[in-house]
């Protein structure tokens, strides 16, 4: 996968996050979880854009670590959403986005390992 394809995938992930957030109820828990999720779920695409213009290898690695941090936050928040049944009748959609989140985490873990081995 090239850089543009990965960026597009992160953008698509962010769009899925936005769709999930729009389905959340306007309740105390719904507002809290949706706020957290929209920040952590859209941040990876934005940070990746910055990483592609990194000023140094060290800066690039730092930004990749930030992306991984945000993806892990999103993963936990999505699991909270799923287990608390905040969004009724969305099991398939949540499973799809959790799978994509896991794949993205794996991609960036592998990227970091590769960068650290060089």
Helices and strands as residue ranges (DSSP letters): H 3-23, H 28-51, H 57-84, H 91-117
